[in-house]
Each structure stands twice: as C-alpha cells, then as structure tokens.
Amino acid sequence: MSYSEIYWLITIPKIGEAIGAGFMVFGIIMLGIAAIIAMASHDNGEFNEGWKYTKRFLTAGFISLAFSGMLVAFVPTRKEMLAIVGISKVTSNEELNKIPNKLFELANITLDDLIEEED
C-alpha cells in the first residue's frame, strides 16, 4: 500500500465528517430562518407574501439535513475503509492462503483459552 493510499484512507472520513457537519449546520440555520420568516409574516391568522420564502428556506433546510445524513451514513469510517482494503489484500495473498487450516484451529483454541482465563 502506497503512502498516498494510506493518506486518503485517513483523510476521506475527516472530509466526509466536515462536509456533513457543515450541511447539518446550514440546514439548522435554514430552518431557523424559515421559522423567523413564518412568525414575522403571520398576520391575524393569515400568511402574507412571506410564506413563499418560508417554503424555500424549509425546503433548503430539509434537503441540507437529508444530504448531511446521507454523508454520515455512506462515507465509511477509517476502520471500515481499512477493513475494505485489508480484506481484499488478505484474500488475494497467495502466501496467506497456503497456511494450513490446522494452524488456524490452533490459534482459535489458544484464543479461546485466553478468553476463558480473563473471565
């Protein structure tokens, strides 16, 4: 794995979190502005021309919040990215595939014994 791949594995989750947080703050601000416009344009039980602007700010706010939620949900974390890259490297490694199954069974038995000792 090259240095640039390692750099992007570490940096992409940070970028996704920053953009997601920015969209979340923007969405909250838009919803706040929509609430202020709605309160200011409400006159004796009727909405004036401000309702058009309120709809625009509400739409922008909800779209921004939805986009930030999508970013948070679909941009993998650092551990998930390393697992994605690592699993493909391990499964394609011919030397690792040559290790006998008995060695894996011995490792599992040893790990089970260690877990029992800790309990």
Backbone as CSV, one residue per row, in Angstrom:
resi,resn,N_x,N_y,N_z,CA_x,CA_y,CA_z,C_x,C_y,C_z
1,MET,0.852,-1.166,0.000,0.000,0.000,0.000,0.900,1.232,0.000
2,SER,0.620,2.154,-0.891,1.464,3.339,-1.013,1.083,4.389,0.033
3,TYR,1.953,5.377,0.157,1.700,6.443,1.126,0.456,7.247,0.753
4,SER,0.234,7.439,-0.539,-0.951,8.213,-0.933,-2.238,7.454,-0.603
5,GLU,-2.235,6.139,-0.750,-3.424,5.359,-0.376,-3.684,5.452,1.119
6,ILE,-2.628,5.356,1.909,-2.780,5.472,3.361,-3.292,6.864,3.729
7,TYR,-2.762,7.884,3.063,-3.216,9.252,3.320,-4.705,9.391,3.055
8,TRP,-5.177,8.884,1.922,-6.598,9.016,1.589,-7.470,8.165,2.487
9,LEU,-6.954,7.014,2.952,-7.716,6.205,3.901,-7.963,6.965,5.203
10,ILE,-7.024,7.791,5.579,-7.163,8.553,6.815,-7.944,9.844,6.589
11,THR,-7.792,10.467,5.427,-8.353,11.789,5.190,-9.816,11.781,4.752
12,ILE,-10.240,10.828,3.949,-11.607,10.832,3.416,-12.668,10.832,4.520
13,PRO,-12.546,10.038,5.579,-13.568,10.144,6.638,-13.621,11.520,7.293
14,LYS,-12.469,12.172,7.455,-12.451,13.506,8.042,-13.163,14.506,7.132
15,ILE,-12.918,14.405,5.835,-13.569,15.300,4.885,-15.072,15.070,4.900
16,GLY,-15.492,13.809,4.917,-16.921,13.496,4.956,-17.591,14.028,6.210
17,GLU,-16.908,13.901,7.352,-17.473,14.413,8.605,-17.575,15.933,8.576
18,ALA,-16.568,16.612,8.038,-16.594,18.075,7.984,-17.705,18.576,7.066
19,ILE,-17.838,17.970,5.895,-18.888,18.384,4.969,-20.261,18.071,5.558
20,GLY,-20.399,16.909,6.167,-21.675,16.544,6.791,-22.061,17.506,7.901
21,ALA,-21.086,17.886,8.729,-21.360,18.839,9.810,-21.731,20.204,9.242
22,GLY,-21.062,20.611,8.165,-21.383,21.891,7.529,-22.807,21.914,6.984
23,PHE,-23.194,20.843,6.310,-24.563,20.775,5.794,-25.581,20.714,6.920
24,MET,-25.225,20.068,8.027,-26.150,19.993,9.154,-26.360,21.379,9.763
25,VAL,-25.283,22.115,9.953,-25.395,23.472,10.497,-26.178,24.358,9.532
26,PHE,-25.896,24.251,8.236,-26.616,25.030,7.230,-28.108,24.711,7.265
27,GLY,-28.446,23.433,7.398,-29.849,23.033,7.449,-30.558,23.589,8.675
28,ILE,-29.885,23.557,9.804,-30.486,24.094,11.032,-30.685,25.605,10.909
29,ILE,-29.711,26.291,10.322,-29.852,27.736,10.121,-31.015,28.034,9.184
30,MET,-31.140,27.275,8.102,-32.247,27.499,7.158,-33.604,27.270,7.822
31,LEU,-33.703,26.244,8.650,-34.965,26.001,9.357,-35.255,27.117,10.352
32,GLY,-34.220,27.646,10.988,-34.403,28.776,11.896,-34.866,30.025,11.172
33,ILE,-34.259,30.303,10.022,-34.675,31.461,9.223,-36.111,31.281,8.752
34,ALA,-36.468,30.060,8.352,-37.845,29.799,7.917,-38.826,30.050,9.062
35,ALA,-38.453,29.658,10.263,-39.334,29.887,11.416,-39.485,31.376,11.697
36,ILE,-38.400,32.126,11.589,-38.463,33.569,11.825,-39.337,34.249,10.778
37,ILE,-39.160,33.878,9.509,-39.976,34.473,8.446,-41.444,34.106,8.646
38,ALA,-41.698,32.873,9.041,-43.089,32.451,9.250,-43.725,33.245,10.386
39,MET,-42.986,33.466,11.463,-43.541,34.236,12.586,-43.735,35.695,12.214
40,ALA,-42.793,36.247,11.420,-42.887,37.658,11.045,-43.984,37.905,10.016
41,SER,-44.261,36.945,9.170,-45.250,37.147,8.110,-46.653,36.740,8.538
42,HIS,-46.800,36.152,9.703,-48.111,35.729,10.190,-48.844,36.959,10.709
43,ASP,-49.981,37.234,10.113,-50.711,38.463,10.456,-52.184,38.144,10.644
44,ASN,-52.647,38.158,11.872,-54.066,37.920,12.193,-54.597,36.618,11.590
45,GLY,-53.876,35.560,11.749,-54.339,34.258,11.286,-54.095,33.982,9.816
46,GLU,-53.437,34.891,9.087,-53.158,34.691,7.662,-51.667,34.861,7.404
47,PHE,-51.193,34.122,6.414,-49.812,34.288,5.996,-49.770,35.259,4.828
48,ASN,-48.837,36.164,4.880,-48.677,37.122,3.790,-47.728,36.551,2.742
49,GLU,-47.066,37.417,2.029,-46.128,37.005,0.980,-44.927,36.241,1.533
50,GLY,-44.684,36.316,2.802,-43.529,35.647,3.401,-43.603,34.132,3.336
51,TRP,-44.779,33.576,3.081,-44.928,32.126,3.023,-44.127,31.524,1.871
52,LYS,-43.994,32.254,0.767,-43.186,31.774,-0.370,-41.736,31.580,0.072
53,TYR,-41.219,32.575,0.795,-39.834,32.494,1.249,-39.668,31.433,2.329
54,THR,-40.699,31.292,3.149,-40.648,30.277,4.190,-40.539,28.893,3.571
55,LYS,-41.299,28.642,2.514,-41.233,27.342,1.830,-39.835,27.090,1.274
56,ARG,-39.226,28.128,0.708,-37.885,27.963,0.131,-36.858,27.615,1.216
57,PHE,-36.922,28.332,2.324,-35.968,28.058,3.397,-36.231,26.703,4.038
58,LEU,-37.488,26.314,4.191,-37.810,24.991,4.724,-37.281,23.896,3.808
59,THR,-37.489,24.075,2.506,-37.006,23.085,1.536,-35.485,22.981,1.581
60,ALA,-34.814,24.138,1.581,-33.343,24.133,1.632,-32.854,23.489,2.926
61,GLY,-33.517,23.770,4.027,-33.114,23.201,5.305,-33.268,21.699,5.348
62,PHE,-34.420,21.198,4.885,-34.632,19.751,4.924,-33.736,19.017,3.932
63,ILE,-33.505,19.599,2.761,-32.596,18.973,1.792,-31.182,18.923,2.362
64,SER,-30.756,20.008,3.001,-29.424,20.042,3.599,-29.281,19.008,4.715
65,LEU,-30.288,18.884,5.554,-30.233,17.884,6.620,-30.233,16.468,6.056
66,ALA,-31.018,16.251,5.003,-31.046,14.922,4.386,-29.684,14.586,3.756
67,PHE,-29.070,15.564,3.108,-27.768,15.340,2.482,-26.704,15.057,3.540
68,SER,-26.748,15.782,4.653,-25.766,15.528,5.706,-25.965,14.140,6.312
69,GLY,-27.209,13.714,6.438,-27.473,12.361,6.924,-26.950,11.305,5.976
70,MET,-27.092,11.539,4.676,-26.571,10.597,3.682,-25.048,10.528,3.750
71,LEU,-24.398,11.678,3.933,-22.939,11.674,4.044,-22.481,10.889,5.266
72,VAL,-23.141,11.125,6.380,-22.755,10.428,7.603,-22.983,8.925,7.459
73,ALA,-24.052,8.545,6.762,-24.383,7.127,6.646,-23.498,6.391,5.639
74,PHE,-23.117,7.044,4.549,-22.470,6.310,3.465,-20.975,6.541,3.311
75,VAL,-20.392,7.545,3.954,-18.937,7.696,3.907,-18.372,6.794,4.990
76,PRO,-17.544,5.824,4.608,-17.053,4.867,5.611,-16.075,5.518,6.586
77,THR,-16.041,4.964,7.785,-15.074,5.435,8.772,-13.698,4.883,8.415
78,ARG,-12.701,5.331,9.156,-11.336,4.883,8.891,-11.217,3.378,9.060
79,LYS,-11.817,2.833,10.104,-11.745,1.387,10.339,-12.444,0.620,9.229
80,GLU,-13.587,1.118,8.782,-14.301,0.435,7.697,-13.498,0.473,6.408
81,MET,-12.860,1.599,6.117,-12.051,1.690,4.899,-10.851,0.758,4.964
82,LEU,-10.205,0.696,6.115,-9.067,-0.213,6.252,-9.510,-1.664,6.125
83,ALA,-10.704,-1.977,6.638,-11.221,-3.340,6.501,-11.506,-3.657,5.040
84,ILE,-12.075,-2.708,4.325,-12.379,-2.923,2.904,-11.095,-3.203,2.127
85,VAL,-10.082,-2.384,2.352,-8.822,-2.555,1.636,-8.090,-3.798,2.136
86,GLY,-8.077,-4.001,3.449,-7.333,-5.110,4.031,-7.882,-6.468,3.656
87,ILE,-9.192,-6.609,3.615,-9.805,-7.902,3.276,-9.446,-8.301,1.852
88,SER,-9.473,-7.335,0.938,-9.116,-7.684,-0.444,-7.632,-8.056,-0.552
89,LYS,-6.776,-7.395,0.229,-5.345,-7.735,0.198,-5.106,-9.129,0.785
90,VAL,-5.806,-9.460,1.859,-5.608,-10.760,2.506,-6.127,-11.887,1.625
91,THR,-7.289,-11.716,1.027,-7.859,-12.791,0.220,-7.086,-13.019,-1.076
92,SER,-6.414,-11.989,-1.577,-5.652,-12.167,-2.811,-4.203,-12.574,-2.549
93,ASN,-3.786,-12.643,-1.304,-2.415,-13.011,-0.955,-2.263,-14.530,-1.016
94,GLU,-1.424,-15.012,-1.927,-1.239,-16.451,-2.125,-0.496,-17.094,-0.955
95,GLU,0.448,-16.387,-0.360,1.206,-16.952,0.750,0.312,-17.198,1.962
96,LEU,-0.622,-16.301,2.196,-1.523,-16.472,3.327,-2.486,-17.632,3.089
97,ASN,-2.848,-17.869,1.849,-3.755,-18.971,1.535,-3.073,-20.335,1.686
98,LYS,-1.742,-20.366,1.697,-1.012,-21.623,1.834,-0.916,-22.095,3.281
99,ILE,-1.249,-21.234,4.241,-1.160,-21.616,5.661,-2.174,-22.725,5.919
100,PRO,-1.756,-23.802,6.544,-2.680,-24.920,6.770,-3.796,-24.559,7.752
101,ASN,-4.922,-25.237,7.597,-6.078,-24.997,8.459,-5.810,-25.381,9.904
102,LYS,-4.920,-26.343,10.126,-4.616,-26.756,11.494,-3.991,-25.611,12.286
103,LEU,-3.233,-24.761,11.615,-2.637,-23.616,12.295,-3.732,-22.639,12.748
104,PHE,-4.757,-22.437,11.917,-5.877,-21.578,12.301,-6.659,-22.192,13.460
105,GLU,-6.828,-23.507,13.443,-7.531,-24.170,14.543,-6.745,-24.022,15.847
106,LEU,-5.415,-24.150,15.770,-4.577,-23.979,16.951,-4.688,-22.550,17.483
107,ALA,-4.702,-21.586,16.594,-4.844,-20.185,17.019,-6.192,-19.956,17.684
108,ASN,-7.263,-20.525,17.148,-8.590,-20.385,17.761,-8.638,-21.016,19.145
109,ILE,-8.033,-22.190,19.290,-8.018,-22.853,20.604,-7.250,-21.999,21.614
110,THR,-6.113,-21.453,21.190,-5.307,-20.607,22.076,-6.086,-19.347,22.471
111,LEU,-6.772,-18.734,21.497,-7.574,-17.549,21.808,-8.718,-17.887,22.758
112,ASP,-9.351,-19.036,22.554,-10.430,-19.449,23.453,-9.910,-19.638,24.873
113,ASP,-8.725,-20.241,25.010,-8.125,-20.426,26.333,-7.805,-19.098,26.998
114,LEU,-7.306,-18.137,26.210,-7.006,-16.823,26.767,-8.275,-16.097,27.223
115,ILE,-9.347,-16.252,26.452,-10.611,-15.605,26.816,-11.160,-16.209,28.097
116,GLU,-11.052,-17.531,28.237,-11.527,-18.195,29.449,-10.723,-17.771,30.674
117,GLU,-9.411,-17.561,30.503,-8.564,-17.135,31.623,-8.925,-15.729,32.087
118,GLU,-9.296,-14.841,31.161,-9.659,-13.480,31.523,-10.979,-13.439,32.268
119,ASP,-11.890,-14.348,31.972,-13.192,-14.370,32.653,-12.996,-14.864,34.050
